[in-house]
Amino acid sequence: MLILRDAHAGFSRFDQFRKSLGITLTTLKHLSVLVDEGLLEKRQYSEHPAREEYVLTQAGKDFLPVLFVFWRKIYAL
Protein backbone atom coordinates (compact mmCIF):
# COMPACT_ATOMS: atom_id res chain seq x y z
CA MET A 1 0.00 0.00 0.00
CA LEU A 2 2.92 2.33 0.60
CA ILE A 3 4.06 1.78 -2.97
CA LEU A 4 0.61 2.79 -4.23
CA ARG A 5 0.65 5.81 -1.96
CA ASP A 6 3.96 6.92 -3.44
CA ALA A 7 2.72 6.23 -6.96
CA HIS A 8 -0.25 8.51 -6.26
CA ALA A 9 2.25 11.14 -5.09
CA GLY A 10 3.97 10.98 -8.48
CA PHE A 11 6.77 8.48 -7.91
CA SER A 12 7.28 6.15 -10.86
CA ARG A 13 10.83 4.86 -10.78
CA PHE A 14 12.21 1.91 -8.88
CA ASP A 15 14.88 3.98 -7.16
CA GLN A 16 12.36 6.62 -6.08
CA PHE A 17 10.25 3.98 -4.35
CA ARG A 18 13.31 2.43 -2.72
CA LYS A 19 14.59 5.74 -1.37
CA SER A 20 11.19 6.97 -0.22
CA LEU A 21 10.22 3.78 1.57
CA GLY A 22 13.66 2.82 2.86
CA ILE A 23 13.12 -0.79 1.88
CA THR A 24 15.27 -3.48 0.34
CA LEU A 25 15.38 -4.46 -3.29
CA THR A 26 13.77 -7.78 -2.34
CA THR A 27 10.77 -6.02 -0.84
CA LEU A 28 10.37 -3.92 -3.97
CA LYS A 29 9.65 -7.08 -5.91
CA HIS A 30 6.07 -6.32 -4.86
CA LEU A 31 6.02 -3.91 -7.79
CA SER A 32 5.63 -6.91 -10.10
CA VAL A 33 2.66 -8.11 -8.03
CA LEU A 34 1.01 -4.70 -8.41
CA VAL A 35 1.64 -4.89 -12.16
CA ASP A 36 0.20 -8.43 -12.30
CA GLU A 37 -2.88 -7.25 -10.38
CA GLY A 38 -3.40 -4.37 -12.81
CA LEU A 39 -2.78 -1.52 -10.36
CA LEU A 40 0.49 -0.41 -11.94
CA GLU A 41 1.74 -0.56 -15.50
CA LYS A 42 5.40 -0.94 -16.41
CA ARG A 43 6.60 1.38 -19.19
CA GLN A 44 10.01 1.72 -20.75
CA TYR A 45 11.34 5.27 -20.52
CA SER A 46 14.88 4.66 -21.78
CA GLU A 47 16.31 2.23 -24.28
CA HIS A 48 20.02 2.82 -23.62
CA PRO A 49 20.34 1.80 -20.88
CA ALA A 50 17.05 -0.06 -20.68
CA ARG A 51 15.02 1.52 -17.88
CA GLU A 52 11.39 1.17 -16.86
CA GLU A 53 8.98 3.14 -14.74
CA TYR A 54 5.79 2.16 -12.98
CA VAL A 55 2.67 4.23 -13.54
CA LEU A 56 -0.78 3.91 -12.07
CA THR A 57 -3.44 2.30 -14.20
CA GLN A 58 -7.04 3.44 -13.93
CA ALA A 59 -7.60 0.63 -11.42
CA GLY A 60 -4.67 1.97 -9.38
CA LYS A 61 -6.15 5.47 -9.44
CA ASP A 62 -9.54 4.09 -8.45
CA PHE A 63 -7.90 2.42 -5.44
CA LEU A 64 -7.00 5.81 -3.90
CA PRO A 65 -10.23 6.13 -1.85
CA VAL A 66 -9.62 2.66 -0.41
CA LEU A 67 -6.15 3.76 0.71
CA PHE A 68 -7.63 6.83 2.40
CA VAL A 69 -10.15 4.75 4.32
CA PHE A 70 -7.48 2.28 5.34
CA TRP A 71 -5.14 5.00 6.61
CA ARG A 72 -7.92 6.73 8.52
CA LYS A 73 -8.77 3.44 10.25
CA ILE A 74 -5.14 2.83 11.20
CA TYR A 75 -4.59 6.31 12.60
CA ALA A 76 -7.90 6.25 14.49
CA LEU A 77 -6.64 3.36 16.62
Secondary structure by P-SEA (a helix, b strand, c coil): caaaaaaaaccccaaaaaaaaccccccccaaaaaaaaccbbbbbcccccbbbbbbbcaaaaaaaaaaaaaaaaaaac
